[in-house]
Amino acid sequence: MAGRPTDYTPEILAKAQGYLDMLPEDEVVHSIAGLALFVGISRDTVYDWSKQEDKQEFLKLKPNWQKKS
């Protein structure tokens, strides 16, 4: 069954990284919803991409969704 084409692009990845880089070192990411809104995708898409092995670059962002140390 073919689904809708993915919106996952290097530009989306760079935008997500930019959002996470804007946070002060001692803060937690505001929310997954905030990340999704900033990037222009749904919150469900953020969660889906974070579980897909073919999106390794996005998976590497996931530790930054928690407190930076």
C-alpha positions in Angstrom: 0.0 0.0 0.0 1.5 3.3 -1.1 1.2 6.2 1.3 1.6 9.9 1.0 5.1 11.1 0.1 7.2 12.1 3.1 7.9 15.8 3.9 11.2 14.7 5.4 14.0 16.7 3.7 17.4 18.1 4.7 15.8 21.5 5.1 13.3 20.1 7.7 16.1 18.5 9.5 18.2 21.7 9.5 15.2 23.7 10.8 14.6 21.2 13.6 18.2 21.4 14.6 18.0 25.1 14.5 15.1 25.1 16.9 16.9 22.9 19.3 20.0 25.0 19.1 18.1 28.1 20.1 17.5 26.8 23.6 19.7 27.8 26.4 22.1 25.0 27.6 20.2 24.4 30.9 16.7 24.2 29.5 14.4 21.5 28.2 12.9 21.8 24.8 9.7 23.7 25.2 7.6 20.9 23.7 7.3 18.4 20.9 4.3 20.5 19.7 6.6 23.6 19.7 9.2 21.8 17.6 6.5 20.5 15.2 5.0 24.0 14.8 8.4 25.6 14.2 9.3 23.0 11.6 5.8 23.0 10.0 4.9 19.4 10.6 2.4 17.7 12.9 3.3 16.4 16.4 2.5 12.9 15.3 5.0 13.2 12.4 7.7 14.2 14.9 7.0 11.1 16.9 6.8 8.9 13.8 10.1 10.2 12.3 11.8 9.7 15.7 10.9 5.9 15.5 11.9 5.3 11.8 15.4 3.9 11.3 15.6 5.3 7.8 15.5 8.8 9.3 18.7 8.4 11.3 19.6 12.1 11.2 16.2 12.9 12.9 16.8 10.2 15.4 20.0 11.8 16.5 18.1 15.0 17.4 15.9 13.0 19.9 18.3 13.2 22.9 18.1 17.0 22.6 14.4 16.9 23.3 15.4 16.3 26.9 17.5 18.3 29.3 20.9 19.2 27.8 23.8 18.5 30.1 
